[in-house]
């Protein structure tokens, strides 16, 4: 757990090999774990770049290292080789102020929904310093966000009183309340029923269109990827790398009706073919 | 009668029933009072010697509580250290398990050499016997934090201290309070052992003195007082637990 401190100076030196459009850049990253005697190559020779404000989805066969990629992009894991840069600075520890949402809603059971959503304000600068004196203002912000995700009536309920879908709404709200520059979504809708999931796609899209953060979504669901993303990356089986990049040029806001129309279906089919190829190659 | 009222009556009914059985057994079998006194004999002895009984049980309550408070302080700190650092865990665990395996009664003579007889060894024995479950439980609470939750906080930029304060401590609270119920009863075991072996006061000493006078009813009165104090302190801990960590019990009516 001993991560070297993150140096603010890293943010100031521009990396000369990158264009200004690159928000995240991954160069030749290898990721190897040792499991007993054997070495497991989770990622090998992975390159990718994500411009600021884009919504990018990563899909791939299970066990291809998608979640490893996610930990890598936020600095929670260190690459065995290669570099990860975030806004022009090489990552040397957990990137601060990133919003994360996992499949497991992982709300704190001893806090109300509102208090759970306000958690980032207690940690992220400069809110951390201002919170005590400006509690009402922050609470209003959190309540407004709860309203956007349709939870305004449940702000004061405890998490276990919420349904799975509502917990996941609260989880997304917690990940986003401090307006992070980067939002990481690791199958956040994976455990929900189909109707709730589709409902949350539209909530997610609305939040993204309103706030314009950069988002990386990891998912198994190709329809979800096409619905939400500007760009879908297909990863190969282990050792993972990006084998296909697909631009999703559908207009926004996208609707559920669009998912049944040919252009949407064509994207899903094309992605499915690529994943099939990857799985057969394995 | 509703099931709920039955649940409230049950502990009283079972306790009184056991006493009634015991009383009946003694009266019917005609067993000698210095072998097994009936509850009524123990009660009579308790009434007869109540000033001594009160004085010595207050002493025992004092040493037990003092040892328990020390155990909570030390156990929580130790549990935090073990639970939040793998290195500390690896280093200390064998030592702790080894120490916990030593029968604490064997420590009392050593404590007497160091501190003399009386209050201090009783407090220390109560302490050493009860800190272990507290430390283990607090460590377990910390060690079972979902890794996703830690990731969420780390990617927000939380320091280790903040992670401990925001999730570690609240997460460990139900484990801590569960262990307090065990620890308080163990504390009584510790203090009474020490008083029995080396003291001039306390319930343990009173029982030893009574048994050397063949006043077996008074020995049993002492035993019942210890049991009563144990139940009382346990109930107190359960009450505190319910107040502090009601969220951990969700919808179940375990607490009601």
Boltz contact constraints between the chains, C-beta under 6 A:
constraints:
  - contact:
      token1: [A, 74]
      token2: [B, 155]
      max_distance: 6.0
  - contact:
      token1: [A, 76]
      token2: [B, 151]
      max_distance: 6.0
  - contact:
      token1: [A, 94]
      token2: [B, 154]
      max_distance: 6.0
  - contact:
      token1: [A, 94]
      token2: [B, 155]
      max_distance: 6.0
  - contact:
      token1: [A, 96]
      token2: [B, 157]
      max_distance: 6.0
  - contact:
      token1: [A, 97]
      token2: [B, 157]
      max_distance: 6.0
  - contact:
      token1: [A, 98]
      token2: [B, 155]
      max_distance: 6.0
  - contact:
      token1: [A, 100]
      token2: [B, 152]
      max_distance: 6.0
  - contact:
      token1: [A, 100]
      token2: [B, 155]
      max_distance: 6.0
  - contact:
      token1: [A, 102]
      token2: [B, 148]
      max_distance: 6.0
  - contact:
      token1: [A, 104]
      token2: [B, 148]
      max_distance: 6.0
  - contact:
      token1: [A, 106]
      token2: [B, 146]
      max_distance: 6.0
  - contact:
      token1: [A, 106]
      token2: [B, 148]
      max_distance: 6.0
  - contact:
      token1: [A, 106]
      token2: [B, 149]
      max_distance: 6.0
  - contact:
      token1: [A, 109]
      token2: [B, 247]
      max_distance: 6.0
  - contact:
      token1: [A, 110]
      token2: [B, 170]
      max_distance: 6.0
  - contact:
      token1: [A, 110]
      token2: [B, 247]
      max_distance: 6.0
  - contact:
      token1: [A, 120]
      token2: [B, 156]
      max_distance: 6.0
  - contact:
      token1: [A, 123]
      token2: [B, 156]
      max_distance: 6.0
  - contact:
      token1: [A, 123]
      token2: [B, 158]
      max_distance: 6.0
  - contact:
      token1: [A, 123]
      token2: [B, 162]
      max_distance: 6.0
  - contact:
      token1: [A, 124]
      token2: [B, 156]
      max_distance: 6.0
  - contact:
      token1: [A, 160]
      token2: [B, 250]
      max_distance: 6.0
